[in-house]
Amino acid sequence: MPPVPPPAPDADWPLVERTIAGDQRAYGLLVMKYQRRIQRLVGRMVRDVDLVEDITQETFIRAYRALHQFRGDAQFYTWLYRIAVNTAKKALLELKRDLTISESFLARDEEDETSVRQNEPSSDETPETVLAAKEIAGVVNAAMDDLPQELRQAVVLREIEGLSYEEIALTMACPIGTVRSRIFRAREAISAKVKPLLDKQTGKRW
């Protein structure tokens, strides 16, 4: 039975159809398009950088093998993200490791359309403010590491990858209400860790 086209326009759908029809070059185009995004996603979930490439490759292999099962009820990249998340979980469970955010999770790739430029120099930037910013970033990173896996995954997909609540719900296979709750709890936990630092800075508020 052929897959059902997605209800919303999906620029990837023609490539998906061509791949299912046996055109491996079409899948190569999908890999080229999303490889860096999947690498960034995995890199923000897995601390061990040596695992990132392996998990990324395994993600695309699993997606290729399962592509005929893609029903088109979600955008292709959302479906691919879900496979990446599950592949990372599987790899880390096999190694008996915890799912953690890498230390570079706050880094923004300038070429990533979901990036937000937050590090522009300003006229009032001083060594003290730079040091404070680095200290806050370290606290945020530690707070992310301390989050339960499901909270950490939800906030990464929202704040780092820029997915909508609906897309996160599909990726994590849970109701939108659960996604909202997890992101709220994650933000609250991070806020609680960062607030004492911000309170020390005159005129700064969380």
Buried (B, 14 or more C-beta within 10 A) or exposed (E): EEBEEBEEEBEBBEBBBBBBEEEEEBBEBBBEBBBEBBBBBBBBBBBBEEBBEBBBBBBBEBBBEEBEEBEBEBBBBBBBBBBBBBBBBEBBEEEEEEBBBBBEBBBBEEEBEEBEEEEEEEEEEEEEEEEBEEEBBEBBBEBBBEBEEBBBBBBBBBBBBEBEBEBBBBBBEBEEEBBBBBBEBBBEBBEEBBEEBBEEEEEEEE
